[in-house]
Amino acid sequence: YGALEMLLKVMLLNPGTIDFMVSSE
C-alpha cells in the first residue's frame, strides 16, 4: 500500500511518469 501511495505521489509531481508508463506498455 505504501509503495502504491508513493507511486501516486510521484505521478502527481511528475506528469512525465504517466507518459513513460504508457509508452512502456
C-alpha positions as CSV (number, residue, x, y, z in Angstrom):
1,Y,0.0,0.0,0.0
2,G,2.8,2.4,0.9
3,A,4.5,1.7,-2.5
4,L,1.3,2.4,-4.3
5,E,0.7,5.7,-2.4
6,M,4.3,6.7,-3.2
7,L,3.8,5.9,-6.9
8,L,0.7,8.1,-7.0
9,K,2.6,11.0,-5.4
10,V,5.4,10.6,-8.0
11,M,2.8,10.6,-10.8
12,L,1.3,13.8,-9.4
13,L,4.7,15.5,-9.1
14,N,6.0,14.2,-12.4
15,P,3.3,14.2,-15.2
16,G,6.0,12.7,-17.5
17,T,5.9,9.5,-15.4
18,I,2.4,8.7,-16.9
19,D,3.8,9.0,-20.4
20,F,6.7,6.7,-19.5
21,M,4.3,4.1,-18.2
22,V,2.1,4.3,-21.2
23,S,5.0,4.0,-23.6
24,S,6.5,1.1,-21.7
25,E,3.2,-0.8,-22.2
